[in-house]
Amino acid sequence: MNNIDNSSIIPKYFQLKEILKEKIINGEWKPGEKIPSEKEIVKNCKCSLITVNKAVNKLVEEGYVFRERGRGTFVTPKSMWGKNPNTNITLKLVGMVVPDVTKEFGKTIIRGVEDYLHTRGYNLIIGNHDQDIVKAETYISQLLKKNVSGLIFSPVVGEKYDEKNAKVLKLLVKKDVPFVLIDKYIDNINCSYVVTDNVDSSYKLTEKLIEAGHKRIAVLTGMECSSFRDRLKGYKKALEKYGITFDPGLICECDEKKIDQDDVSQIIGFLSENSNISAVFAFNSTLAKGFILASEKLDSKSPTRHISLVSYDNHILPRYDETIFTRISQPEYNMGKKAAQLLVQMIEKGDRKENKVLLKSEILWGSMIEKLN
């Protein structure tokens, strides 16, 4: 460590502050790393503890380092350098805005995010947007006011999906706050995201049905989003491979909010009008639940007696043996962990490089796919 010039008219603490700052700017001490303790700096620079303390305090004021009680002093993200933070705690906050923390799909994602952030000393603030774009925008605005270091966002599904979510993301871009999309992405927006390979999994699941002899395969999809688009691509890809003409009449677009309230009249009407289908591919567990409830109302016996059901997500209905259902189990925990890893990398290294991560899902083969003669 450079020595302080005792003969200089420049105050010793200021000289030391510049020496320490140079080590940060030159990358000797990297964002997120702990710098030597004040006692170690005293020993290496041969100056008083008062001088060191004053120099470090100035670095805190200038946004180059932050202190954590009981842990030490750490280099801040590059985005904070030269800025005067309101409070130290804001440097270790990450926001996450998701559809609904009570949903089975998503709980494990959040756990993966939180577990990784904890290892890096970050605290997580979660908001539910309930598929309401205005609510999502409000939450993000509030989190920005708290000076969060970064944000993980699961886009809001629905009409004009890309356009509405792009507007929300502009808030983050304008503030130069690093963010990662999770579970879904936005077309024509260059940013980092972590999703599963929906096209590939959907293709394989549809192919399994076709190989079992099914040709009239209905699809239950929900509100507009990238995941459902990609699952439909995989479905169509499998049909094309086996020479089966795509029939738009076999696609049922459902209102998932009504299914949550046990209103499955739309699915009942669809099944009644398409009595010749032999299989149903539900694009998520809520839609699978809707199919089962509709089938029960149409037939007092087994809801799977006439139609084979396959589904995305490993959550259907607790009163049925899940092993009978063939379903796609997404790596929810790893999805959350990977998103957190990308975000921390962006925060601590100031790296805005786009990382588009596709994770592979696992197909859990059930006993219920009925082969046709």
Secondary structure as the mmCIF struct_conf table of DSSP 4:
data_model
#
loop_
_struct_conf.conf_type_id
_struct_conf.id
_struct_conf.beg_label_comp_id
_struct_conf.beg_label_asym_id
_struct_conf.beg_label_seq_id
_struct_conf.end_label_comp_id
_struct_conf.end_label_asym_id
_struct_conf.end_label_seq_id
HELX_LH_PP_P HELX_LH_PP_P1 ASN A 2 ILE A 4
TURN_TY1_P TURN_TY1_P1 ASN A 6 SER A 7
BEND BEND1 SER A 8 ILE A 10
HELX_RH_AL_P HELX_RH_AL_P1 LYS A 12 ILE A 25
TURN_TY1_P TURN_TY1_P2 ASN A 26 GLY A 27
BEND BEND2 GLU A 28 TRP A 29
TURN_TY1_P TURN_TY1_P3 PRO A 31 GLY A 32
HELX_LH_PP_P HELX_LH_PP_P2 GLU A 33 GLU A 33
STRN STRN1 LYS A 34 LYS A 34
HELX_LH_PP_P HELX_LH_PP_P3 ILE A 35 SER A 37
HELX_RH_AL_P HELX_RH_AL_P2 GLU A 38 CYS A 45
TURN_TY1_P TURN_TY1_P4 LYS A 46 LYS A 46
HELX_RH_AL_P HELX_RH_AL_P3 LEU A 49 GLU A 61
TURN_TY1_P TURN_TY1_P5 GLU A 62 GLY A 63
BEND BEND3 TYR A 64 TYR A 64
STRN STRN2 VAL A 65 GLU A 68
TURN_TY1_P TURN_TY1_P6 ARG A 69 ARG A 71
STRN STRN3 GLY A 72 VAL A 75
HELX_LH_PP_P HELX_LH_PP_P4 THR A 76 PRO A 77
HELX_RH_3T_P HELX_RH_3T_P1 LYS A 78 MET A 80
TURN_TY1_P TURN_TY1_P7 TRP A 81 GLY A 82
BEND BEND4 ASN A 86 ASN A 86
HELX_RH_3T_P HELX_RH_3T_P2 ASN A 88 LYS A 92
STRN STRN4 LEU A 93 VAL A 98
BEND BEND5 PRO A 99 PRO A 99
TURN_TY1_P TURN_TY1_P8 VAL A 101 THR A 102
BEND BEND6 LYS A 103 LYS A 103
HELX_RH_AL_P HELX_RH_AL_P4 GLU A 104 THR A 119
TURN_TY1_P TURN_TY1_P9 ARG A 120 GLY A 121
STRN STRN5 ASN A 123 ASN A 128
TURN_TY1_P TURN_TY1_P10 ASP A 130 GLN A 131
HELX_RH_AL_P HELX_RH_AL_P5 ILE A 133 LYS A 145
TURN_TY1_P TURN_TY1_P11 LYS A 146 ASN A 147
BEND BEND7 SER A 149 SER A 149
STRN STRN6 GLY A 150 PHE A 153
HELX_LH_PP_P HELX_LH_PP_P5 PRO A 155 VAL A 157
BEND BEND8 GLY A 158 GLY A 158
TURN_TY1_P TURN_TY1_P12 GLU A 159 LYS A 160
HELX_RH_AL_P HELX_RH_AL_P6 TYR A 161 LYS A 174
TURN_TY1_P TURN_TY1_P13 LYS A 175 ASP A 176
STRN STRN7 PHE A 179 ILE A 182
BEND BEND9 ASP A 183 ASP A 183
TURN_TY1_P TURN_TY1_P14 ASP A 187 ASN A 188
STRN STRN8 SER A 192 THR A 196
HELX_RH_AL_P HELX_RH_AL_P7 ASN A 198 GLU A 211
TURN_TY1_P TURN_TY1_P15 ALA A 212 GLY A 213
STRN STRN9 ILE A 217 THR A 221
BEND BEND10 MET A 223 GLU A 224
HELX_RH_AL_P HELX_RH_AL_P8 SER A 226 LYS A 241
TURN_TY1_P TURN_TY1_P16 TYR A 242 GLY A 243
HELX_LH_PP_P HELX_LH_PP_P6 ILE A 244 PHE A 246
HELX_RH_3T_P HELX_RH_3T_P3 PRO A 248 LEU A 250
STRN STRN10 ILE A 251 GLU A 253
HELX_RH_AL_P HELX_RH_AL_P9 GLU A 256 ASP A 260
TURN_TY1_P TURN_TY1_P17 GLN A 261 ASP A 262
HELX_RH_AL_P HELX_RH_AL_P10 SER A 265 GLU A 273
TURN_TY1_P TURN_TY1_P18 SER A 275 ASN A 276
STRN STRN11 ALA A 279 ALA A 282
BEND BEND11 PHE A 283 ASN A 284
HELX_RH_AL_P HELX_RH_AL_P11 SER A 285 LEU A 298
BEND BEND12 SER A 300 LYS A 301
TURN_TY1_P TURN_TY1_P19 PRO A 303 THR A 304
BEND BEND13 ARG A 305 ILE A 307
STRN STRN12 SER A 308 TYR A 312
BEND BEND14 ASP A 313 ASN A 314
TURN_TY1_P TURN_TY1_P20 PRO A 318 ARG A 319
BEND BEND15 TYR A 320 TYR A 320
HELX_RH_3T_P HELX_RH_3T_P4 GLU A 322 ILE A 324
BEND BEND16 PHE A 325 PHE A 325
STRN STRN13 THR A 326 SER A 329
HELX_RH_AL_P HELX_RH_AL_P12 GLU A 332 LYS A 349
STRN STRN14 LYS A 356 LEU A 359
HELX_LH_PP_P HELX_LH_PP_P7 LYS A 360 SER A 361
STRN STRN15 GLU A 362 LEU A 364
BEND BEND17 SER A 367 SER A 367
HELX_LH_PP_P HELX_LH_PP_P8 GLU A 370 LEU A 372
#
